[in-house]
Amino acid sequence: MIRRAPKMSLSALLPGRKGALPAFLALGLLATPVVSERAMAQDAPVRVLATVEMIADVARNVGGDCVQVEALLGPGIDPHYYSATASDVTRLSEADLILYVDFALEEQLAAVLERLSARRPTIGVLAASLDPEDLREDPDEPGQVDPHIWMDASLWARTAPVIGDALAEQRPDCADAIAARVDAYTVQLQALYDWAGESIATIPQDQRRLVTAHDAFEYYAAAYGMEASEAIEGISTASEASIGDIREVADYVITHGVAAVFVETTVSPRTIEALVQEVRARGTGIEIGGELYSDAMGEAGTPGGTYIGMIYENTVTIVEALGGTPAPLPEALADWAQEWDVAP
């Protein structure tokens, strides 16, 4: 099992640097062949603890009955800010497999995850799943990646085989079933990607501009055909937005005639509310188009509490607020739609 490197630098993964190892070899040198005694008991589900629900949902979908999956952070919790409690450390220590995105996201959990990686299989799915050319750079922190890859369903689909392989390593008797579930889930996520693009295409082109509280939607905008994504705060929410930031985004909104802006479930609505007040004070109409899932999914037991539902509900909210019409759901998502009573 691979112990993954911390917060990934784009330059560290680029090929051709003098003296640099290829990325897969560099990561491979950190291998830590640790498999817990409990995971070796083949009649017990693999206990997976993911940092965020987006990863946990992938593990549930590909692992089926062979896994027991929990997420450390629930709905509405910002992973950029979150620090581990004593009980969190205990839960992580008892897991058979730990999954996280990248230390550009789980900023305050990095030290804990690094320590535990010496004793527990610990995978940073961003580094393990994607090539450097697939990643976007943090404009506020040159050389560091934007970790919000789940916003592009075609990229997020690449985490499924990586997670599936990690589970199959601990439960070889489940390997065939896991592989089949990986294939089926990947088909669903590709269909979700195609559907989101078709839906965004119904928005008038001059309105395909996404304005949010923090910069979590660059992958979304690039994947589905938005003209641009603009935010008050940067990729990390560690610093407070200034009056200057709000005024700068207000200039953008007015210049481009943006009809609606969006709040997020993990970020205080105050900055977007201040933006709306600033725009209206200058004599321009603007609306809050709705609430989007950015760094966390919705409540368990709701459509938005699934990864597919997260992207589905975000897309419906964005499309309807900006003057488009969501496309009919494809056949590949019919089972998901039926399970969650979502109209196709």
C-alpha positions in Angstrom: 0.0 0.0 0.0 1.3 3.5 -0.8 1.9 6.2 1.6 1.1 9.3 -0.3 3.2 12.5 -0.4 1.8 15.6 1.3 0.3 18.6 -0.5 1.2 18.1 -4.1 3.3 20.6 -6.0 2.7 20.7 -9.7 6.4 21.2 -10.5 7.3 18.2 -8.4 5.2 16.0 -10.7 6.3 17.5 -14.0 8.5 15.2 -16.2 11.9 16.2 -17.4 13.2 18.1 -14.4 16.9 17.5 -13.8 17.4 15.0 -11.1 13.7 14.3 -10.6 12.3 10.8 -10.5 9.2 10.0 -12.5 6.1 10.7 -10.3 5.1 7.1 -10.0 8.6 6.0 -8.9 8.9 8.9 -6.4 5.5 8.0 -4.8 6.4 4.3 -4.9 9.5 5.0 -2.7 7.1 5.9 0.0 5.5 2.5 0.0 4.5 1.2 3.4 3.3 -2.4 3.3 1.0 -2.2 6.2 -2.3 -4.2 6.3 -4.1 -4.4 9.6 -4.9 -7.7 11.3 -8.6 -7.0 11.1 -8.4 -6.4 7.4 -6.7 -9.8 7.0 -9.8 -11.4 8.6 -11.5 -12.0 5.3 -15.0 -12.2 6.8 -14.9 -8.7 8.1 -15.6 -5.6 6.0 -12.7 -3.3 5.4 -13.0 -0.3 7.7 -12.5 2.8 5.5 -12.3 6.3 7.0 -12.3 9.1 4.5 -11.8 12.7 5.3 -14.7 14.0 3.2 -17.9 12.5 2.1 -17.1 12.8 -1.6 -14.4 10.2 -1.2 -16.5 8.1 1.2 -19.3 7.9 -1.4 -16.9 6.5 -4.0 -15.6 3.9 -1.6 -19.2 2.8 -0.7 -20.1 2.6 -4.4 -17.1 0.5 -5.4 -16.7 -1.5 -2.2 -20.3 -2.7 -1.7 -20.8 -5.2 1.1 -17.0 -5.6 1.4 -16.5 -2.3 3.1 -17.7 -0.2 6.1 -17.2 3.4 5.2 -17.4 6.6 7.3 -16.3 10.2 6.7 -14.6 12.3 9.2 -16.2 15.5 8.0 -19.9 15.8 7.5 -22.2 18.3 5.7 -21.4 22.0 6.1 -17.9 21.4 7.5 -15.0 23.2 5.8 -12.1 20.8 5.3 -9.6 23.7 4.8 -10.2 24.8 8.4 -10.8 21.5 10.2 -8.4 20.3 12.8 -8.5 16.7 14.2 -9.9 16.1 17.7 -8.6 13.4 20.0 -11.6 11.2 19.0 -10.8 11.8 15.3 -7.3 10.5 15.8 -8.6 7.4 17.5 -11.0 6.7 14.6 -8.2 7.2 12.1 -6.0 4.9 14.1 -8.6 2.2 14.0 -9.3 2.3 10.3 -8.0 -0.3 7.9 -7.7 2.3 5.1 -7.5 6.1 5.3 -8.5 8.2 2.2 -8.0 11.9 1.8 -7.9 14.3 -1.2 -4.7 16.4 -0.9 -3.2 18.6 1.8 -4.2 21.6 -0.3 -7.7 20.7 0.9 -7.2 19.0 4.3 -4.7 21.7 5.4 -5.0 21.3 9.1 -5.1 17.5 9.0 -1.8 17.1 7.2 0.4 16.4 10.2 -2.0 13.8 11.7 -2.4 12.0 8.3 1.4 11.9 7.7 2.0 10.4 11.1 -0.7 7.7 10.7 0.5 6.8 7.2 3.5 5.0 8.8 1.0 2.6 10.5 -2.1 2.6 8.3 -2.5 2.4 4.5 -3.2 6.1 3.7 -3.9 7.4 0.2 -4.2 10.9 -1.1 -6.5 10.2 -4.0 -5.6 13.3 -6.0 -1.9 12.4 -6.3 -2.8 8.7 -6.8 -5.4 9.2 -9.5 -4.5 12.1 -11.8 -1.7 13.2 -14.0 -0.1 16.7 -13.6 -1.6 18.0 -16.8 -5.1 17.3 -15.5 -4.7 19.6 -12.6 -5.3 23.3 -12.1 -2.9 25.6 -10.2 -3.8 27.7 -7.2 -3.4 31.3 -8.5 -2.8 32.5 -5.0 -0.1 29.9 -4.2 2.0 29.2 -7.3 3.2 25.7 -7.6 0.4 24.2 -5.6 -2.7 22.5 -7.0 -6.3 23.4 -6.8 -7.7 20.3 -5.0 -11.4 20.6 -6.0 -11.2 17.9 -8.6 -14.5 16.3 -7.7 -16.2 19.2 -9.5 -15.3 17.5 -12.8 -17.0 14.1 -12.7 -14.8 12.7 -15.5 -11.7 13.4 -13.3 -13.4 12.2 -10.1 -14.2 8.9 -11.9 -10.5 8.2 -12.0 -10.4 7.9 -8.2 -12.7 4.8 -8.4 -10.1 2.3 -9.7 -7.5 3.6 -7.3 -9.8 3.2 -4.3 -11.0 -0.1 -5.7 -7.5 -1.5 -5.9 -6.7 -0.4 -2.4 -9.8 -2.3 -1.1 -9.1 -5.4 -3.2 -5.6 -5.5 -1.8 -7.1 -5.9 1.7 -9.9 -8.1 0.6 -8.7 -10.2 -2.3 -11.9 -12.4 -2.2 -13.8 -9.2 -3.1 -11.6 -8.2 -6.0 -13.8 -9.4 -8.8 -16.9 -7.8 -7.3 -15.1 -4.6 -6.6 -13.7 -4.4 -10.2 -17.3 -4.9 -11.6 -18.6 -2.1 -9.3 -15.7 0.2 -10.4 -16.7 -0.3 -14.0 -20.4 0.3 -13.3 -19.7 3.4 -11.2 -17.3 4.9 -13.8 -20.1 4.6 -16.4 -22.4 6.5 -14.2 -19.9 9.3 -13.5 -19.2 9.7 -17.2 -22.9 9.9 -17.9 -23.1 12.6 -15.1 -20.3 14.5 -16.8 -22.0 14.4 -20.2 -25.4 15.4 -18.6 -23.9 18.4 -16.8 -22.3 19.7 -20.0 -25.6 19.3 -21.9 -27.4 21.2 -19.2 -24.9 24.1 -18.9 -25.1 24.4 -22.7 -28.8 25.5 -22.4 -27.7 28.7 -20.5 -27.4 31.7 -22.8 -23.7 32.0 -23.5 -23.3 35.5 -22.1 -24.7 34.2 -18.8 -22.4 31.2 -18.4 -20.4 33.0 -15.6 -20.3 31.4 -12.2 -19.8 33.7 -9.2 -19.4 32.0 -5.8 -18.1 32.7 -2.3 -14.8 30.9 -2.7 -12.8 29.6 -5.6 -13.9 25.9 -5.6 -15.5 25.8 -9.1 -12.7 26.2 -11.6 -12.8 22.5 -12.5 -16.6 22.7 -12.8 -16.4 25.7 -15.1 -13.8 24.2 -17.3 -15.4 20.8 -17.5 -18.9 21.8 -18.4 -18.5 24.8 -20.6 -18.9 27.8 -18.3 -17.3 31.0 -19.7 -15.7 31.7 -16.4 -15.7 31.2 -12.7 -15.2 34.1 -10.3 -15.0 34.0 -6.5 -14.6 36.4 -3.6 -12.2 34.2 -1.6 -9.4 32.1 -3.0 -9.1 28.3 -3.2 -8.3 28.1 0.5 -10.8 29.7 2.9 -8.1 30.2 5.5 -8.0 34.0 5.0 -10.9 36.4 5.3 -12.3 38.3 2.2 -11.6 42.0 2.2 -13.8 44.9 1.2 -11.5 45.2 -1.8 -12.2 41.6 -2.8 -15.9 42.2 -2.7 -15.6 45.4 -4.7 -13.4 43.7 -7.3 -16.0 40.9 -7.8 -18.8 43.5 -7.9 -16.9 45.2 -10.8 -16.9 41.8 -12.6 -20.6 41.2 -12.0 -21.6 44.6 -13.3 -19.2 44.6 -16.3 -20.5 41.2 -17.5 -24.1 41.5 -16.5 -24.1 38.5 -14.3 -27.7 37.7 -13.3 -27.2 35.6 -10.2 -24.5 34.7 -7.7 -24.3 31.7 -5.4 -23.7 30.9 -1.7 -22.0 27.7 -0.5 -22.9 25.2 2.2 -19.4 25.3 3.8 -18.8 29.1 3.6 -20.6 31.9 5.5 -23.2 33.6 3.2 -22.0 37.0 4.5 -19.5 37.7 1.7 -22.1 36.9 -1.0 -24.7 39.0 0.8 -22.2 41.9 1.0 -21.5 41.4 -2.8 -25.2 41.7 -3.6 -25.5 44.8 -1.5 -22.5 46.4 -3.2 -23.9 45.6 -6.7 -27.3 46.9 -5.9 -25.9 50.0 -4.3 -24.4 50.8 -7.7 -27.8 50.5 -9.4 -27.5 47.1 -10.9 -29.9 44.2 -10.2 -28.5 40.9 -8.9 -30.0 37.9 -7.2 -28.7 35.0 -5.1 -29.3 32.1 -7.3 -29.2 29.4 -4.6 -26.9 27.4 -2.4 -24.2 25.1 -3.9 -22.3 22.2 -2.4 -18.5 23.0 -2.7 -16.3 21.3 -0.1 -18.9 19.1 1.4 -22.0 17.2 0.2 -25.5 17.4 1.5 -27.2 15.6 4.4 -27.1 11.8 4.5 -30.4 10.3 3.3 -30.9 13.0 0.7 -29.9 13.1 -3.0 -27.3 15.8 -2.3 -25.8 13.4 0.3 -24.4 11.4 -2.7 -21.7 12.5 -5.0 -23.9 12.1 -8.1 -26.6 14.1 -6.3 -24.1 16.8 -5.3 -23.2 17.5 -9.0 -26.8 17.0 -10.1 -28.2 19.5 -7.6 -25.4 22.0 -8.1 -26.0 21.9 -11.9 -29.8 22.2 -11.6 -29.4 25.2 -9.3 -26.9 26.9 -11.6 -28.7 26.2 -14.8 -32.1 27.4 -13.6 -30.7 30.5 -11.9 -28.8 31.6 -15.1 -31.6 31.0 -17.6 -31.2 27.5 -18.8 -33.1 24.2 -18.6 -31.6 21.0 -17.1 -31.3 18.2 -19.7 -33.2 14.9 -19.1 -31.1 12.5 -17.1 -29.5 9.7 -19.2 -30.4 6.1 -18.9 -27.2 5.3 -17.1 -28.4 7.4 -14.1 -31.9 5.9 -14.0 -31.2 3.6 -11.1 -29.7 6.5 -9.1 -32.7 8.7 -10.0 -35.2 5.9 -9.0 -33.4 5.3 -5.7 -33.6 9.0 -4.7 -36.9 9.7 -6.3 -35.4 12.3 -8.7 -37.5 13.0 -11.8 -35.5 11.9 -14.9 
